[in-house]
Amino acid sequence: MTILNIKYRNEGLERLLSNLNAYSFDMDGYNFNSYEGFVQSLKTPVMSLKQVIWKQHGYEAWKSGEKLDWYTKQELYWIEKPIDRHSEEYLDLITRAYDCLYKNDEFRENLIASYPCKLEHSIGGTDPHKTIMTRKEFLYQLNRLRDKSQERKFHSLFNF
């Protein structure tokens, strides 16, 4: 089986499936230029800073969040509401954001094109106390959405 090791520095689908790519999506009336911009903005309760990060993608978005201290409290912020990094509420939030990202045609087409390759993310962190998106969480979301698209494809073949 072919392995796609998702990294922004790579080429092709391995790059295109990175959170750092500029895939615009909307959630709760707010617009994000990348998933990375969304997730890095969770590190601050300051709305004006969030709005700057939402417009970013690539390493710019990653670097904007890298300097923000969320580790001490293990607390993130959706808009201005604090959310425990290790809570079900946080997992629901990132799942909802990925569902919104999935509505972006280009992202969805690239994700579908990755089938049946095995997705990996060797540079992703594994400790949820040190990263806001672990390798496991990232790959879970991509596989969940990819499986969803395969189910739709199957059902459309048989008119379910």
N, C-alpha and C positions, 0 to 999 in steps of 0.2 A: 504494500500500500504506500502511495506517495505521501510524504509528510510536508506540510506547509508550516514552516517556522516563522510565525508572525513577528516582524520587526520593521520599524519604519525605515531603517537603513537598507533593507533588502529591496528587491524589485518585484514587479508583478503583484500577484495576489497576496504574497507575504507582506508587502508594503501596504497594499490597498485595504487590508483588513485591520491595520493598526488603528488604535484609538486616536492617534495623532493626525490622521488624514482629515481633510476639510470636507466633512459631510455635514451639511446644515440640517438641523431638525428643530422642531418646536415642542415644547412641553409646558403645560400650565400657563400658556400665554407668553412665554419667554422663548427667544430664539438663541440657538447655540450654533457656532460655526464648526464645532467638532465635539466628539464625545470627550476628548481630553480636556477641552475648555470647560465642559460641563463638570467633569469629575474634579478637576483642579479647583474650580470655584467653590466646591463644597468645603474647602479648608478655611474659608473666611466668612464671618457673619456680616462683613461690611458690603452693603449692596452696591456701592459705586465701584468697588474693586471687582466684585463678581461680574458686573456688566462689562468691564474691560476684558476680563479673562474669557467671558462667553464669546467674544469676537475673535479670539485667537485659535490657532491650530498649530500643529507641529511642535517643534522644540520650544517655541515661544510660549505656548500654553503650558507645557510641562514645566518650564523654568519659572513661570509666574507662580505656580503652586508649590514648587520645590522649596521655596524660601519661607513658606508659611508654616508656623508651628501648630500642628493639630495633635501631635503625638502625646503631649503632656496630659491632656484631658481625654484623649481618644474620642474626641467629639468633632462632628462635622456639622454643616449648616445647610439646610435646604431653604433657600431664601434667607430668612433670619432665624429660622427655627433650629435649635440644637437637636442633633440626632446622634445617638451612641453608635460608634463605628461597628460595634459587634451586635447590633440589634436586628431583629426581624424587619423593623421599620426601614433600616438602611438598605437591607437586601431588596425590599419591595421597591424602594426609590430607584436603585440602579437598574432593577428589572424593568420598571416603568420607563426609565430613560432609554434603555435599549429597545423597548417596544416602539418608542417614538422614533428613534434612529432608524429602525427597520422600515419605516414609511418612506425613507429616502430611497428613491429608485436606484441610484447608482450604488449605494451601499448594499442594498438587498440583492441586486444583480451580481455584484462581486462575491457576496457571501454564498449565493446559490452556485456560482461558478466554481467554488472551492470543493463542492461535493464530487466524489466521495473521499477526498483526501483527509488524512488525519491532521487535525489542527494542533499545533504546539506553540508555545511562547517561552522559549528558553531564557529570555532576559527578564521575565516577570518575577516579581518578588513573591515569596510564599508566606511571610509572616504578616498577618492582618494588623499587628500592632505597629508595623513599620511602613505599610503601604495601604493606600485607600482602595486598591483593586488588586487582589492577589491573582496569580496565574490561574488558579483553579476557578475563581469567580469570573474572570475574563473568558476563559475557554468554555465554562458552563453557559454563559450568555450567548456566545457565538453558536455553540452546538445546539442550544435550545431553539434559537431562531432558524438555524439551518434545517433542523429536523421539522420544524413547523412548515417551512417552505416545501420540504419533500412530501409531507402529508397532504398539503394542498395540491401538489402536482399529482399525487396518486389518486386523490379523490376526484380531481377534474377528469382523469382518464376514464373513470367509471361513473361519472355524473352523480356522485353522492351528495 
